[in-house]
Amino acid sequence: MLINWKIKKKRGNHRPSLNYKIVLEDFEKKLAVPSIIIQSILPKIPNSHESFCLPGTNERDSFWKPEKFHYISVPYFKTGELSEFIRLPFRESRKYPEVEESFKSLRYEFEKTVKQAYGQEPFEYDNELEISRKTKQTIAAKITALKFLKNANLN
């Protein structure tokens, strides 16, 4: 699994945006690993539909604390790819360590699932059955007698 992300913010009171893409490797798709969804530590911001946040409002209010967090996921193995967008809270520090921490948590959970799936080794059984010895013994005398009589009639 490869996770790429970019955080981009315009000048001014604009909120930063997180764009990320997760791509499964071929062997992960072949394992048919289920999609993993985790609750991240990326805060959901108030009025997230707005690309800006004015001073003293929403997450720029000194009393604001996040109450809800985004869910992030690994793509479904049949598609193998996922691209998403999350609007991040405005921060004077311009630091977002929770982005990498969230992706590390997602990777950890996914790797547990991959290891479990990889442990399910392939197998193939070939077998056959034929008529049982007891049945052969039961009918052997009759079959032998019929063959004998058939051959006897020809002479």
C-alpha positions in Angstrom: 0.0 0.0 0.0 1.3 3.4 -0.9 -0.2 6.5 0.7 0.6 10.0 -0.8 -0.7 13.2 0.6 -0.4 16.9 0.2 -1.5 19.7 2.4 -2.1 23.0 0.6 -3.2 26.4 1.9 -3.9 29.6 0.1 -2.6 32.9 1.4 -5.0 34.7 3.9 -7.7 33.3 6.0 -8.2 30.2 3.9 -8.2 26.8 5.5 -5.7 24.2 4.3 -6.8 21.2 2.4 -5.5 17.6 2.6 -5.6 15.6 -0.6 -4.5 12.0 -0.3 -4.4 9.0 -2.5 -4.0 5.4 -1.4 -3.0 2.7 -3.9 -2.8 -1.0 -3.2 0.0 -3.1 -4.6 -0.8 -6.0 -6.9 -0.1 -8.7 -4.2 -2.5 -6.9 -1.8 -5.2 -6.9 -4.4 -4.6 -10.6 -5.1 -5.0 -11.4 -1.4 -8.6 -10.0 -1.5 -8.0 -8.1 1.7 -11.1 -6.3 3.0 -11.2 -2.5 3.1 -10.1 -1.2 6.5 -11.8 1.9 8.0 -10.6 3.7 11.1 -11.5 6.8 12.9 -8.6 9.1 12.5 -7.4 11.9 14.7 -8.1 14.4 12.0 -10.7 16.8 13.5 -13.9 17.6 11.7 -14.2 21.4 11.6 -17.4 23.5 11.9 -18.7 24.8 8.6 -16.3 22.6 6.7 -18.0 23.5 3.4 -16.4 27.0 3.7 -12.9 27.2 2.4 -12.0 30.1 4.8 -12.1 30.7 8.6 -12.1 34.2 9.9 -10.3 35.2 13.1 -12.2 34.4 16.2 -14.7 32.1 14.5 -15.1 28.3 14.3 -11.7 26.6 14.9 -10.0 30.0 15.3 -12.1 30.6 18.5 -9.8 30.2 21.5 -12.3 27.8 23.1 -12.8 25.5 20.2 -12.0 21.8 20.7 -12.7 19.1 18.2 -15.6 16.8 19.1 -15.8 14.7 15.9 -13.1 13.1 13.8 -12.8 12.0 10.2 -12.9 8.3 9.1 -10.2 7.2 6.7 -10.0 4.0 4.8 -8.0 1.7 2.6 -9.5 1.1 -0.9 -11.5 -1.9 -1.7 -9.2 -4.6 -3.2 -11.1 -4.8 -6.5 -10.6 -1.1 -7.2 -7.2 -0.8 -5.5 -7.2 3.0 -5.5 -8.8 5.7 -3.4 -8.5 9.5 -3.6 -10.0 11.8 -0.9 -10.1 15.4 0.2 -10.4 16.7 3.8 -10.5 20.3 4.8 -8.2 20.8 7.8 -8.6 23.4 10.6 -6.9 26.7 10.3 -3.7 26.8 12.4 -1.2 29.6 12.8 1.5 27.0 13.4 0.9 25.4 10.0 1.7 22.0 11.6 -0.6 19.0 11.2 1.2 16.0 12.8 -2.1 14.2 13.1 -2.2 13.7 9.4 0.9 11.4 9.4 -0.2 9.8 12.7 -3.6 8.9 11.2 -2.1 7.4 8.1 0.3 5.4 10.3 -2.6 4.0 12.3 -4.4 3.1 9.1 -1.3 1.4 7.7 -0.9 -0.5 11.0 -4.4 -1.9 10.9 -4.1 -2.7 7.2 -0.8 -4.6 7.8 -2.4 -6.7 10.5 -5.1 -7.7 8.0 -2.6 -8.4 5.2 -0.5 -10.6 7.5 -3.7 -12.6 8.5 -4.8 -13.0 4.9 -1.3 -14.0 3.8 -1.3 -16.7 6.5 -4.2 -18.4 4.7 -2.0 -20.6 2.6 -3.3 -22.0 -0.7 -4.1 -25.7 -1.0 -5.4 -28.2 -3.5 -6.9 -31.6 -2.8 -7.0 -34.4 -5.5 -8.7 -37.6 -4.6 -10.7 -40.4 -6.1 -13.0 -43.2 -5.1 -13.8 -46.5 -6.8 -16.1 -49.3 -6.0 -15.4 -50.8 -2.6 -13.6 -54.1 -2.1 -16.7 -55.5 -0.3 -19.0 -54.7 -3.2 -16.4 -56.2 -5.6 -16.3 -59.4 -3.6 -20.2 -59.6 -3.5 -20.5 -59.3 -7.2 -17.3 -61.0 -8.3 -18.7 -64.5 -8.4 -21.7 -63.4 -10.6 -19.5 -61.4 -13.0 -17.1 -64.3 -13.3 -19.9 -66.8 -13.9 -21.5 -64.6 -16.6 -18.1 -64.2 -18.4 -17.5 -68.0 -18.1 -21.0 -68.7 -19.5 -20.6 -66.2 -22.3 -17.3 -67.8 -23.3 -18.7 -71.3 -22.9 -21.6 -70.6 -25.4 -19.1 -69.5 -28.1 -17.3 -72.9 -28.1 
